[in-house]
Amino acid sequence: MAPLSILIVGCGIAGTPFATFLLSNPSQYAKEKPHITILERASTPRPQGQNIDIRGAGVTIMRKLGIETAVRNSITHEEGVQFVDDRNGIWIQMAADKTGKVQTGTSDLEILRGSLAEICWKRSRAMSREVQSQGGKGIEYIFGDYLESLEQDGEKVHVRLAKSGEWRSFDLVVGADGLQSRTRQMVWGEKGEGERVRQVAGMYGAFFSLPKTSNDSLWRRWYSAPGRRGVMVRPCDATQPDRMTAFMMIMNLTDERLRSAARDGRKGAEAQKALFAEYFEGMKWECPRIVDEMLKADDFYYDMIAQVKMEKWSKGRVVLLGDAGYCASPISGMGTTLAFNGAYNLAGAITQHPNDLPAALATYETKMRPIVDLAQRLPLGGQAPYIINLETAWGIWIRNRILWLIALSGIVELASRFAGPPADKVKVEEFGLSQLEEWVEGDDEK
Ligand SMILES: Cc1cc2nc3c(=O)[nH]c(=O)nc-3n(C[C@H](O)[C@H](O)[C@H](O)COP(=O)(O)OP(=O)(O)OC[C@H]3O[C@@H](n4cnc5c(N)ncnc54)[C@H](O)[C@@H]3O)c2cc1C
């Protein structure tokens, strides 16, 4: 059998670990290993994005990838979360679980998305070079291009790259191109997108970084404003000691401008910033400086806070991976863990059925369905965003006092456990893939 040829669309958190795992099958000689192409729309691996975390099963998979040292060297060391009011008074603080054993709102592995994406990309590049040194093909990376068309004829998927105009054929195309996946839209149709991409509680989020001030520390500060608006300011990693990250959030079910701005992606950044500035005009606490910095930010990222729900993640020889197929939303705290699980289980399924892709894709569906169902079950039956982000100033006043009473009663630790996602309830199966050695920066350049 000729080696499988696989196109992965998206060099994000899910795509490159999938490639690494696929090349780590110890029962294949290098020459038999799949020929992988990774296509990324951005001109470089996107070093952007703010705080995300790795938890439970995601930690096990991170260790299998051999990137624990690299990840731990890049974490933000966030101490936990403080709920603050207009005057920056703290009503409750919930500490991070630094043991990695308990799932609270802040994990022991908080990292910037850009750092993790870079580690995963470099790890895949090291694996590719190892395979190439043994006579295999490894991974070809194409940056700055995207798919213009995609056709299937049963055995092969034929794609045309938009910028180069080149046609190429693959045995399998993996759509790992995030929440607003073009692969999903091309294969499943744009028409059903409204049904597949389900917004959570009318939420929109803006992420960016900003200079640190004397009020900032390793604690995440979370401020709520009336009208269901909120801001979090969080620590960056050691490479940016003078900066913090911000997440601004709006809940609004009726303003069509917010929705259409989400469809525009990065090219709509100026309009997205203007909308957030309008919504946060006149807000108290540190909102004026945060809005000022948002308007200047060059790492601004905006999207609808949504989940992707699909009955099936594959169609013919095209399969979805990570946010593209089953985004659980940033408020689930499970995005990275799901992306890692998807990458591992898809590679494992292909390893189990090397000559039968339909069987591999069916196995992937079976393994991932319970994990995705669990991850997409949001706290308090999906009511948590409404309880935290209140409509009125009075509501926030009362909420703060309830939080204060919880703090006084000494049950904060117990309450924090309820705030954590179910990442350790996910089991990681063994597929016989190699346990990779710890990779450190520069390993692949030797
Ligand atoms: C720039 C950016 C910033 C983010 N910031 C945050 C954040 O601050 N907080 C948070 O919780 N989550 C953030 N996310 C989402 C988070 O990374 C994912 O929820 C999660 O890590 C799952 O990873 P994924 O690989 O499935 O998707 P992603 O990490 O979103 O990766 C998808 C990749 O596909 C690429 N891509 C998209 N469309 C195409 C196309 N048509 N052709 C080729 N490539 C394409 C993207 O550039 C990206 O590299 C961000 C995502 C991106 C792309």
The ligand as a Tripos MOL2 file, in Angstrom:
@<TRIPOS>MOLECULE
LIG
   53    58     1     0     0
SMALL
NO_CHARGES

@<TRIPOS>ATOM
      1 C1         -5.6590   33.9340   16.2790 C.3       1 LIG1
      2 C2         -6.4370   33.1290   17.3050 C.ar      1 LIG1
      3 C3         -6.5540   33.6200   18.6060 C.ar      1 LIG1
      4 C4         -7.2920   32.8950   19.5540 C.ar      1 LIG1
      5 N1         -7.3750   33.4040   20.8150 N.ar      1 LIG1
      6 C5         -8.0210   32.7090   21.7690 C.ar      1 LIG1
      7 C6         -8.0570   33.2000   23.1110 C.ar      1 LIG1
      8 O1         -7.5000   34.2380   23.4170 O.2       1 LIG1
      9 N2         -8.7490   32.4810   24.0390 N.ar      1 LIG1
     10 C7         -9.3760   31.2970   23.7290 C.ar      1 LIG1
     11 O2         -9.9700   30.6720   24.5920 O.2       1 LIG1
     12 N3         -9.3310   30.7990   22.4700 N.ar      1 LIG1
     13 C8         -8.6840   31.4730   21.4850 C.ar      1 LIG1
     14 N4         -8.6350   30.9760   20.2020 N.ar      1 LIG1
     15 C9         -9.3070   29.6810   19.9430 C.3       1 LIG1
     16 C10        -8.4710   28.4930   20.4630 C.3       1 LIG1
     17 O3         -7.2070   28.4870   19.8800 O.3       1 LIG1
     18 C11        -9.2040   27.2040   20.1190 C.3       1 LIG1
     19 O4        -10.4440   27.2280   20.7970 O.3       1 LIG1
     20 C12        -8.5960   25.8900   20.5960 C.3       1 LIG1
     21 O5         -7.2770   25.9960   20.9210 O.3       1 LIG1
     22 C13        -8.8440   24.7660   19.5700 C.3       1 LIG1
     23 O6         -7.8380   24.7540   18.5760 O.3       1 LIG1
     24 P1         -8.0740   24.4700   17.0320 P.3       1 LIG1
     25 O7         -6.7490   24.0380   16.5010 O.co2     1 LIG1
     26 O8         -9.2470   23.6050   16.8190 O.co2     1 LIG1
     27 O9         -8.4350   25.8810   16.4210 O.3       1 LIG1
     28 P2         -7.5380   27.1860   16.3200 P.3       1 LIG1
     29 O10        -6.5220   27.2500   17.3800 O.co2     1 LIG1
     30 O11        -8.5010   28.2990   16.1660 O.co2     1 LIG1
     31 O12        -6.7090   26.9650   14.9540 O.3       1 LIG1
     32 C14        -7.2610   27.0420   13.6840 C.3       1 LIG1
     33 C15        -6.1600   27.3890   12.7020 C.3       1 LIG1
     34 O13        -6.6920   27.3410   11.3780 O.3       1 LIG1
     35 C16        -6.2870   28.4880   10.6670 C.3       1 LIG1
     36 N5         -7.2960   28.7340    9.6320 N.ar      1 LIG1
     37 C17        -8.5160   29.2730    9.7830 C.ar      1 LIG1
     38 N6         -9.1580   29.2850    8.6060 N.ar      1 LIG1
     39 C18        -8.3190   28.7400    7.6910 C.ar      1 LIG1
     40 C19        -8.4250   28.4670    6.2950 C.ar      1 LIG1
     41 N7         -9.5330   28.7770    5.6060 N.pl3     1 LIG1
     42 N8         -7.3790   27.8840    5.6730 N.ar      1 LIG1
     43 C20        -6.2400   27.5680    6.3630 C.ar      1 LIG1
     44 N9         -6.0970   27.8050    7.6820 N.ar      1 LIG1
     45 C21        -7.1280   28.3740    8.3400 C.ar      1 LIG1
     46 C22        -6.1960   29.5690   11.7310 C.3       1 LIG1
     47 O14        -5.3730   30.6460   11.3210 O.3       1 LIG1
     48 C23        -5.6020   28.7780   12.8950 C.3       1 LIG1
     49 O15        -4.1970   28.7450   12.8320 O.3       1 LIG1
     50 C24        -7.9240   31.6510   19.2120 C.ar      1 LIG1
     51 C25        -7.8010   31.1700   17.9020 C.ar      1 LIG1
     52 C26        -7.0600   31.8820   16.9440 C.ar      1 LIG1
     53 C27        -6.9340   31.3470   15.5240 C.3       1 LIG1
@<TRIPOS>BOND
     1     1     2 1
     2     2     3 ar
     3     2    52 ar
     4     3     4 ar
     5     4     5 ar
     6     4    50 ar
     7     5     6 ar
     8     6     7 ar
     9     6    13 1
    10     7     8 2
    11     7     9 ar
    12     9    10 ar
    13    10    11 2
    14    10    12 ar
    15    12    13 ar
    16    13    14 ar
    17    14    15 1
    18    14    50 ar
    19    15    16 1
    20    16    17 1
    21    16    18 1
    22    18    19 1
    23    18    20 1
    24    20    21 1
    25    20    22 1
    26    22    23 1
    27    23    24 1
    28    24    25 2
    29    24    26 1
    30    24    27 1
    31    27    28 1
    32    28    29 2
    33    28    30 1
    34    28    31 1
    35    31    32 1
    36    32    33 1
    37    33    34 1
    38    33    48 1
    39    34    35 1
    40    35    36 1
    41    35    46 1
    42    36    37 ar
    43    36    45 ar
    44    37    38 ar
    45    38    39 ar
    46    39    40 ar
    47    39    45 ar
    48    40    41 1
    49    40    42 ar
    50    42    43 ar
    51    43    44 ar
    52    44    45 ar
    53    46    47 1
    54    46    48 1
    55    48    49 1
    56    50    51 ar
    57    51    52 ar
    58    52    53 1
@<TRIPOS>SUBSTRUCTURE
     1 LIG1         1 GROUP 0 **** ****
